[in-house]
Amino acid sequence: MDANNTSRRDFLVNTGAGLSAAALAGFVPGLTSSSAEAATFVDPLAPKPPQFPAKAKAVIWLHMNGAPSTLDLYDYKPDLIKLAGQEVPASFLKGIKTSTQGGVGKIKATNRTWKQYGQSGAWFSDWLPNLAKRADDIAFIKSSVTVGATHNISILKLNTGDVVPGRPALGAWVTYALGSNNADLPAYVVLSSGGRGLEGGSVNYGSGFLPAVYQGTPFRLGDSPILNLDRPELTTAAQQRDNLDLLKKLNEHHATRYPDDTELQARIRSYELAYRMETTAPEAVDLSKESDATKELYGIGEKETNDYGTNLLRARRLIERGVRFVHVVSGEANGVRDWDAHNDIEKNHSAQAKAVDKPIAALLADLKAHGLLESTLVVWTSEFGRTSYGQSGTGRDHNPWGYTQWFAGGGSAAGTTYGATDAIGLQIADKNQAVDTYDVHATLLQLLGLDHLKTIFINKGRSERPTVVFGKVIKELIA
C-alpha cells in the first residue's frame, strides 16, 4: 500500500513538474517548447533574448518617494499665480469623484522662478537647475494618472500594477523575462537613502507568484551593502566552501521531493550567489576607484547630496556590470524624510530637490559618457503628484488626476513631451492621453523588447502578465 501510494505520488509530482516545464517553455522569452530543452533549463536567471529587437537592456527606476509637486518642478502654470487664493472653479473639479485627504482648498501659487531649457524648450523651475541642463535627454509624460490617493496603495500600484499585495514587482517581471547579464550579482537590486523608505515594504520589490529567485535584493548604504554577507571571522574559506557544499547537497535532496517549491530553489541559488558576492558586491559598490571628478559630479561628499549621489553612482556601476533592474528610492534629505509636503512645501521641496537634482543630472551625463544611456532606460516616477490647491496654508495635497513623470535614454523619445494638464495643473487636459501606471509599464517593457501582452506566467491555471488586464504602449515616448 505504501509503495503504491509512493508511486502514485511520484507519478503526480513528476507529471506536474513536466507540465510546469512545458508551460514555462511556452511563455518564457527565449525558451522553446521542447520538453527535453525545458529540462535542461537550470538557471532561471540565465540571459534570455527579448521577444523582438530591444532599444534598452537595463532599467534604473527612480522613485521619488512621498510624491513631489510636479507643478513646482516641471509643469509651469501661469494661471496658478493669477488665480492664487481663489476657490477652485467648478469646471476644474468636473469628473473628480472623491476629494483628497484634506478636501479641496484654495488655489495655491507656485513661488518658483521658471525658465525654458534646451532645444526642446522644456520648462524647469529653479529647484532643478542641474537637471534642467539635461532637458534634451528627457521625454516628459505630463498626463500621468493613477488610482488611489494614499501612499501605500499607490506605491504598490506603481511598483506591481495592483493595489493589493501579492503581484510581482515590475523588476521581477523584467528579470523573469530577460534574466541577468552577471551571474555574480543579483539581477534586480533595490537602493534606498533612508527616511520612510518604501511604504509597504518588500511587497514593492517582491516576486509575488513568480519564482522567488526573481525578487529584488536590497543594498544598504555603507561599505557592507548586504547584511551578513561577509564570511565569519573564525571560518576559513575552505571550511565555508565545505559547509556550502554540504548544505547544497541536503537542499538538492530535499528539492527532489518538492520540485515545485520555488522558495527552496531560490534558497539553493542564493547561497551560491551570496558566496560569489562576497567579492563581487563590495567591488560593485566600491566608489574608491571612481575619480574625484566623478564623485564631485554626483555630489558625493556634500551633505545634501551625498547619500542619494552615492546610490546613483552605485546604480551606474551595477548597470555597467550587467544588473538588469536597479530600483532607487529617494529618502531623507536635511531632516526631511520624503517629498510628502502637506505642510511647508518650501522647506520640504527645497531639501528634497537639493538632494536629487545634482545626482540625477550627473547620472544622465555619466551614463552618456560611459556609452550606457542609449541602452539604459532611466525612469523618474512617483506614486502620484500634488494638488494645485493648498493644504494647511503652506502645503499641497495628493493628486492622482494629473502629474508629471519622465523617461530618459533606453530608446525613449528624448526632448519630447507627451500630454498635458489643465490650466491649473489639477487634471489631465485630454482623457485620451491619460498615462496610467499600466501604460508606463507596458511602454518600458516595449523598450526592453517585450510585449506586455505576451510576457506570460501561468499561475494556478491562469495566464498572468505584468499589466494585469490593462495597459497600452505610448508610441510617442519611443524614438
C-alpha positions in Angstrom: 0.0 0.0 0.0 2.8 2.4 0.9 4.7 1.5 -2.2 1.6 2.2 -4.3 1.0 5.5 -2.6 4.6 6.5 -3.2 4.5 5.5 -6.8 1.2 7.4 -7.3 2.6 10.5 -5.6 5.8 10.3 -7.6 3.8 10.0 -10.8 1.7 13.1 -10.0 4.7 15.1 -8.9 6.7 14.2 -12.0 3.8 14.7 -14.3 3.1 18.1 -12.7 6.7 19.1 -13.0 6.7 18.1 -16.6 3.6 20.2 -17.3 5.1 23.1 -15.4 8.2 22.9 -17.5 6.1 22.7 -20.7 4.1 25.7 -19.7 7.2 27.6 -18.7 8.8 26.8 -22.1 5.7 28.1 -23.9 5.8 31.6 -22.3 9.3 32.5 -21.2 11.0 34.5 -23.9 13.9 32.6 -25.5 12.8 29.1 -24.2 11.4 26.6 -26.7 8.5 24.2 -26.1 10.6 21.1 -26.3 10.4 19.1 -23.0 14.0 17.9 -23.5 15.2 21.5 -23.8 13.0 22.6 -21.0 14.5 20.0 -18.7 18.0 21.5 -19.4 16.8 25.0 -18.4 18.6 25.1 -15.0 19.5 28.7 -14.2 16.3 30.8 -14.2 18.5 34.0 -14.3 20.5 33.0 -17.4 20.3 35.7 -20.1 17.3 35.3 -22.3 16.7 37.1 -25.6 13.9 39.6 -25.9 10.8 38.9 -28.0 11.9 41.4 -30.6 14.9 43.8 -31.0 15.2 45.9 -27.9 16.2 49.5 -27.6 17.1 49.2 -23.9 18.9 46.4 -22.0 18.6 47.7 -18.4 16.4 50.0 -16.2 17.2 52.5 -13.5 13.8 53.2 -11.7 14.0 56.5 -9.8 11.1 56.5 -7.3 10.6 60.0 -5.8 9.1 58.7 -2.5 6.3 60.8 -1.0 5.1 62.4 -4.2 6.6 65.7 -5.3 4.6 68.5 -6.6 5.5 68.5 -10.3 3.6 71.8 -10.5 6.6 73.2 -8.7 9.2 71.3 -10.7 8.3 70.8 -14.4 4.7 71.8 -15.1 4.7 75.6 -15.5 1.2 77.0 -15.0 0.9 80.9 -15.0 -2.8 80.6 -14.0 -1.7 79.3 -10.6 -0.4 82.8 -9.9 -3.3 84.6 -11.5 -5.9 82.6 -9.5 -4.0 82.3 -6.3 -6.1 82.5 -3.1 -9.3 81.9 -5.0 -11.7 78.9 -4.7 -11.1 76.3 -7.4 -13.6 77.0 -10.2 -16.1 74.2 -10.6 -15.0 73.5 -14.1 -11.6 72.3 -12.9 -13.2 69.8 -10.5 -15.5 68.2 -13.0 -15.0 64.4 -13.0 -13.3 64.2 -9.7 -15.4 61.9 -7.7 -13.5 61.8 -4.4 -11.6 64.6 -2.7 -8.1 64.0 -1.2 -7.3 63.8 2.4 -7.7 67.5 3.3 -10.6 68.3 1.0 -10.5 71.0 -1.7 -8.7 74.2 -0.6 -8.0 77.4 -2.3 -5.6 77.7 -5.3 -2.0 77.9 -4.2 0.5 79.8 -6.3 3.9 78.4 -7.1 6.7 80.6 -5.8 9.3 79.3 -8.2 11.2 81.1 -10.9 10.7 79.3 -14.3 12.7 79.1 -17.4 12.8 77.0 -20.7 15.8 74.9 -21.5 17.4 73.2 -24.4 16.2 72.9 -28.0 13.1 71.2 -26.6 12.2 74.3 -24.7 11.2 72.2 -21.6 10.1 74.2 -18.5 12.0 73.7 -15.3 11.8 75.6 -12.0 14.7 77.0 -10.1 14.5 73.9 -7.8 16.2 71.8 -10.6 19.0 73.9 -12.0 21.3 70.9 -12.8 18.7 68.6 -14.2 17.4 71.5 -16.4 20.7 71.3 -18.4 19.7 67.7 -19.4 16.4 68.8 -20.8 17.0 67.4 -24.3 17.7 63.9 -22.8 14.2 63.7 -21.3 10.9 62.5 -22.6 8.2 64.0 -20.4 4.9 62.4 -19.6 2.7 65.3 -18.4 -0.6 63.4 -18.4 0.1 60.8 -15.7 -2.8 59.4 -13.7 -3.2 56.7 -11.2 -5.7 55.0 -8.8 -5.9 55.9 -5.1 -4.5 58.8 -3.2 -2.8 57.1 -0.3 0.9 56.3 -0.3 0.8 52.6 0.5 -1.8 51.8 -2.2 -0.4 54.0 -4.9 3.2 53.0 -4.3 2.2 49.3 -4.5 0.3 50.0 -7.8 3.3 51.9 -9.1 5.7 49.0 -8.5 3.5 46.0 -9.0 0.5 47.2 -11.1 -2.1 46.4 -8.4 -3.4 47.9 -5.2 -3.5 44.5 -3.4 -0.3 42.8 -2.3 0.8 39.6 -4.0 1.7 40.6 -7.5 5.3 40.6 -8.8 7.1 43.9 -8.9 8.0 45.3 -12.3 11.7 44.5 -11.7 10.8 40.9 -11.0 8.9 40.6 -14.3 11.8 42.1 -16.2 14.3 39.6 -14.7 11.9 36.7 -15.2 11.6 37.6 -18.9 15.2 38.6 -19.6 17.4 37.0 -16.9 20.7 38.6 -15.9 23.9 39.5 -17.6 26.0 38.9 -14.5 25.8 35.6 -12.6 27.8 37.0 -9.7 25.4 39.8 -8.8 21.6 40.0 -8.2 19.6 40.7 -11.4 17.3 43.1 -9.5 18.8 45.5 -6.9 17.0 48.0 -4.6 18.8 51.0 -3.2 17.3 53.4 -0.6 18.5 56.6 1.0 16.6 56.1 4.3 13.8 58.1 5.6 10.5 56.3 5.2 11.9 54.0 2.6 9.4 52.2 0.5 5.9 52.4 2.0 4.6 48.9 2.4 8.0 47.3 2.5 9.3 44.3 0.5 6.0 43.6 -1.4 7.1 46.5 -3.6 10.1 44.6 -4.8 8.9 41.0 -4.2 8.4 38.3 -6.8 4.7 37.7 -5.9 3.6 34.5 -7.7 6.7 34.3 -9.8 9.5 32.1 -8.5 11.2 33.7 -5.6 14.6 33.9 -7.4 13.2 37.0 -9.3 12.7 39.2 -6.2 14.7 42.3 -5.6 17.8 42.4 -3.4 18.1 45.4 -1.1 21.5 47.1 -0.9 22.1 49.5 2.0 24.4 52.4 2.2 27.9 51.9 3.6 30.8 49.5 2.8 28.8 46.4 3.5 25.8 46.7 1.2 24.3 43.3 2.2 23.8 42.2 5.8 25.6 39.0 6.9 27.4 38.7 3.5 31.0 38.6 4.9 32.5 35.2 5.9 32.5 34.8 9.7 35.9 35.9 11.1 36.8 32.4 12.6 35.8 30.5 9.5 38.3 29.7 6.8 37.5 29.8 3.1 37.9 26.0 2.8 35.5 25.5 5.8 33.0 27.8 4.3 33.1 26.0 0.9 32.7 22.6 2.6 29.7 23.9 4.6 28.1 25.3 1.4 28.7 22.1 -0.5 27.1 20.0 2.2 24.1 22.4 2.5 23.7 22.4 -1.2 23.5 18.5 -1.3 21.0 18.5 1.5 18.8 21.2 -0.1 19.0 19.5 -3.5 18.0 16.2 -2.0 15.1 17.9 -0.3 14.2 19.7 -3.6 13.7 16.3 -5.4 10.7 15.7 -3.1 9.3 19.2 -3.7 10.2 20.1 -7.2 7.7 23.0 -7.3 8.9 24.7 -4.2 10.3 27.9 -5.7 11.4 29.2 -2.3 13.7 26.2 -1.8 15.1 26.6 -5.3 15.7 30.2 -4.7 17.4 29.4 -1.4 19.8 27.0 -3.0 20.8 29.6 -5.6 21.0 32.4 -3.1 23.6 30.6 -1.0 25.9 30.2 -4.0 25.2 33.7 -5.2 26.0 35.1 -1.7 29.3 33.1 -1.8 30.3 34.7 -5.1 29.0 38.1 -4.0 31.4 38.2 -1.0 33.9 39.8 -3.5 31.6 41.0 -6.4 29.1 43.0 -4.4 31.5 45.1 -2.4 33.5 45.7 -5.5 30.4 46.8 -7.5 29.5 49.4 -4.9 33.1 50.5 -4.0 33.4 54.1 -5.1 37.1 54.4 -4.1 38.1 53.6 -7.7 36.0 56.4 -9.1 37.7 59.6 -9.9 37.3 62.7 -7.6 35.7 64.5 -10.6 33.1 61.8 -10.9 32.3 61.8 -7.2 32.1 65.6 -7.3 29.7 65.4 -10.3 27.3 63.3 -8.2 27.6 65.5 -5.1 29.4 62.8 -3.1 31.0 64.4 0.0 28.4 67.2 0.1 25.9 66.9 3.0 22.8 67.5 0.9 23.6 65.1 -1.9 26.0 62.5 -0.5 23.6 59.6 0.1 21.5 59.9 -3.0 24.5 60.7 -5.1 26.2 57.5 -3.7 23.2 55.4 -4.6 23.0 56.8 -8.2 26.7 56.3 -8.8 26.3 52.7 -7.5 23.4 52.3 -9.8 25.6 53.2 -12.8 28.3 50.7 -11.6 25.7 48.0 -11.2 24.2 48.6 -14.6 27.7 48.6 -16.0 28.3 45.2 -14.5 25.2 43.6 -16.0 22.5 44.1 -13.4 19.2 44.3 -15.2 17.0 46.4 -13.0 18.0 48.9 -10.3 15.3 50.4 -8.2 16.4 53.6 -6.4 14.2 55.1 -3.7 14.7 58.7 -2.6 14.9 59.2 1.1 15.7 61.6 3.9 17.2 65.0 3.0 18.4 67.5 5.5 16.0 66.2 8.1 13.0 66.0 5.7 12.1 62.3 5.3 10.5 62.4 1.9 8.5 64.6 -0.6 5.2 64.4 1.3 4.6 68.1 1.6 1.2 68.6 3.3 2.8 71.4 5.2 5.6 73.8 4.4 6.2 72.8 0.8 9.0 75.4 0.6 11.1 73.7 3.3 10.2 70.2 2.1 10.8 70.5 -1.6 13.8 72.8 -1.2 15.5 70.0 0.8 14.3 67.1 -1.4 15.1 68.8 -4.7 18.5 69.8 -3.5 19.2 66.1 -2.6 18.2 64.7 -6.0 18.8 67.4 -8.6 22.6 67.3 -8.9 22.9 63.4 -8.6 20.2 62.7 -11.3 21.7 65.2 -13.7 25.1 63.5 -13.0 23.6 60.1 -13.6 22.3 61.1 -17.1 25.6 62.7 -18.0 27.7 59.8 -16.6 25.7 57.1 -18.4 26.1 59.1 -21.6 29.9 59.4 -21.1 30.2 55.7 -20.5 28.1 54.9 -23.6 25.3 53.4 -21.4 22.5 55.9 -21.7 21.5 54.6 -25.1 20.9 51.1 -23.7 19.7 52.1 -20.2 16.2 53.4 -19.6 16.0 55.9 -16.7 12.5 56.4 -15.3 11.7 59.4 -13.0 8.4 58.4 -11.3 6.3 58.8 -8.2 3.1 57.3 -6.7 1.1 60.5 -7.6 1.5 64.2 -7.8 0.2 67.1 -5.6 -2.7 69.4 -6.0 -2.9 72.9 -7.4 -4.9 73.9 -4.3 -3.3 74.3 -1.0 -3.4 72.4 2.3 -2.8 73.8 5.8 -1.9 77.1 4.0 1.6 76.1 3.2 1.4 72.6 1.6 -0.3 70.7 -1.2 -2.5 67.5 -1.0 -2.2 64.3 -3.0 -3.1 64.4 -6.7 -3.8 61.2 -8.7 -5.6 63.1 -11.6 -2.7 64.8 -13.3 1.1 64.9 -12.8 4.5 64.5 -14.5 6.8 61.6 -14.9 9.6 61.1 -17.4 11.9 58.7 -19.4 15.5 59.3 -20.4 17.7 57.1 -22.5 17.0 53.5 -23.5 15.5 54.4 -26.8 12.9 56.9 -25.4 12.0 60.0 -27.4 14.4 62.5 -26.0 13.4 66.1 -26.0 9.7 65.5 -26.3 6.6 66.0 -24.2 3.5 63.8 -24.2 0.2 65.0 -22.8 -0.6 68.0 -20.6 -2.6 69.0 -17.6 -5.3 71.7 -17.4 -4.6 75.4 -16.9 -4.1 74.9 -13.2 -2.4 71.5 -13.3 -5.1 69.7 -11.4 -6.3 67.1 -14.0 -5.1 66.0 -17.4 -6.3 68.1 -20.3 -7.2 65.3 -22.7 -8.5 62.0 -21.3 -7.4 60.3 -24.5 -3.8 61.0 -23.5 -4.1 59.6 -20.0 -1.0 57.6 -19.0 -1.7 55.2 -16.2 0.9 53.1 -14.3 0.0 50.2 -16.6 0.9 52.2 -19.6 4.2 53.2 -18.2 5.0 49.5 -17.5 3.8 48.5 -21.0 6.0 51.2 -22.7 9.0 50.3 -20.5 8.7 46.6 -21.4 8.3 47.5 -25.1 11.6 49.4 -25.0 13.2 46.2 -23.5 11.9 44.2 -26.4 9.0 42.7 -24.5 5.3 42.7 -25.5 3.4 43.2 -22.2 0.6 41.1 -23.7 2.8 38.2 -24.4 5.0 38.2 -21.3 3.1 35.5 -19.5 3.4 33.3 -16.4 0.9 30.6 -15.6 -0.2 30.9 -12.0 -2.8 28.4 -10.7 -4.0 27.8 -14.3 -4.4 31.5 -15.0 -2.3 33.4 -17.5 -0.8 36.4 -15.7 1.0 39.3 -17.3 2.8 42.4 -15.9 0.0 44.9 -16.7 -2.8 42.7 -15.3 -5.6 43.2 -17.8 -4.8 46.8 -18.7 -2.0 48.8 -20.4 -1.1 50.3 -23.7 2.2 51.2 -25.2 2.7 55.0 -25.6 4.3 55.0 -29.0 5.1 58.7 -28.8 7.5 58.0 -26.0 9.6 55.7 -28.2 12.3 57.2 -30.5 
